[in-house]
Amino acid sequence: MFDLILKDLQDKFGSKVLLGPEDIADIIDMTVGQQSNKRSDDDFPIPWSKDTGRVKVTIYHLADYLANHGKRQVKQEMSKIPDKLTRSQKKATKGHLEKEWWLFRSRSIVAIIEKAILENELHSKESVSKVLKI
């Protein structure tokens, strides 16, 4: 699951490796202020450091956090499944749940990317129309 999540994050952030609190807020469902409070309380779930006075998280630590968070969610769901399933059925269900968990979580990320693309296209069209009117 880590590789899938890392690839999605790299698609979103390109070659950017260090991410700020505002970059990850929507992804981890935690506002910048909540992140700050958790860091102050030594309760922030992702390793972080300061780079030129600004808090940064690596894309790899973020992917690891999301993958582990997903595994915990899947484990909770798996505990609800009856013991009557064979081992191979449970393994297939677990894989399906992991993939579905990330696909569900990544919908908001995809929506953010699509919104940015649309805003960029709109801005480009407005710039072109202004140039053509002059």
C-alpha positions in Angstrom: 0.0 0.0 0.0 3.0 2.3 0.7 4.1 2.3 -2.9 0.6 3.1 -4.2 0.2 6.0 -1.8 3.7 7.3 -2.5 3.0 7.3 -6.2 -0.2 9.2 -5.7 1.5 11.8 -3.5 4.4 12.1 -6.0 1.8 12.7 -8.8 0.2 15.4 -6.6 3.4 17.1 -5.5 5.8 16.4 -8.4 9.4 16.4 -7.4 8.7 18.2 -4.0 10.0 16.0 -1.2 9.5 18.4 1.8 5.9 19.4 2.5 4.5 22.0 4.8 1.6 21.8 7.1 -0.6 23.5 4.6 0.3 20.9 1.9 -0.8 18.0 4.1 -3.8 19.5 5.9 -6.4 18.1 3.5 -4.6 14.8 3.2 -4.5 14.0 6.9 -7.8 15.7 7.7 -6.0 18.0 10.2 -5.9 21.8 10.0 -2.6 23.7 10.2 -3.6 24.8 13.8 -4.4 21.3 14.9 -1.1 20.1 13.5 0.7 22.8 15.4 -1.1 21.9 18.7 -0.2 18.2 18.2 3.5 19.1 17.5 3.5 21.2 20.7 2.1 18.4 22.7 4.6 15.9 21.2 1.6 14.0 19.8 2.0 14.6 16.0 1.8 11.2 14.2 4.3 12.0 11.4 8.0 12.7 11.9 8.8 16.4 11.2 11.6 18.8 11.2 12.3 22.5 10.7 13.8 23.6 7.4 14.8 27.3 7.4 12.5 27.9 10.4 9.5 26.3 8.7 8.0 22.9 9.7 8.4 20.2 7.0 7.3 16.6 6.6 8.9 14.4 4.0 6.7 12.8 1.4 8.0 9.4 2.5 7.0 9.9 6.1 3.6 11.1 5.0 3.1 8.0 2.7 4.3 5.7 5.6 1.8 7.4 8.0 -1.1 7.0 5.5 -0.2 3.4 4.7 0.0 2.5 8.4 -3.2 4.4 9.1 -4.9 2.5 6.3 -3.6 -0.8 7.7 -5.1 0.0 11.1 -8.4 0.8 9.5 -8.3 -2.4 7.5 -7.4 -4.5 10.6 -10.5 -3.1 12.4 -12.7 -4.0 9.4 -11.1 -7.5 9.3 -11.9 -8.1 12.9 -15.6 -7.8 12.0 -15.4 -10.6 9.4 -16.6 -14.0 10.6 -14.0 -16.7 11.2 -15.8 -19.0 8.7 -13.8 -17.6 5.9 -10.7 -19.5 4.7 -7.3 -18.0 5.0 -7.1 -17.2 1.3 -10.5 -15.5 1.4 -9.4 -13.4 4.4 -6.2 -12.5 2.5 -8.1 -11.5 -0.6 -10.6 -9.4 1.5 -7.7 -7.7 3.3 -6.0 -6.7 0.0 -9.3 -5.5 -1.4 -10.0 -3.4 1.8 -6.5 -1.8 1.7 -6.9 -0.8 -1.9 -10.5 0.5 -1.4 -9.4 2.4 1.7 -6.8 4.3 -0.2 -9.0 4.9 -3.2 -11.7 6.3 -0.9 -9.1 8.5 0.8 -7.5 9.7 -2.4 -10.8 11.0 -3.9 -10.4 14.2 -1.9 -6.8 14.5 -3.2 -7.9 14.0 -6.7 -10.6 16.6 -6.3 -8.1 19.1 -5.0 -5.8 18.4 -8.0 -8.8 18.7 -10.5 -9.8 22.0 -8.9 -6.3 23.4 -9.3 -6.2 22.3 -12.9 -9.6 23.9 -13.6 -8.6 27.1 -11.9 -5.3 27.2 -13.9 -7.2 26.6 -17.2 -9.7 29.3 -16.3 -6.9 31.7 -15.5 -5.1 30.9 -18.7 -8.3 31.4 -20.8 -8.9 34.8 -19.0 -5.3 35.8 -19.8 -5.7 34.9 -23.5 -9.0 36.7 -23.8 -7.4 39.9 -22.2 -4.5 39.7 -24.7 -6.9 39.2 -27.7 -9.0 42.2 -26.6 -6.0 44.6 -26.5 
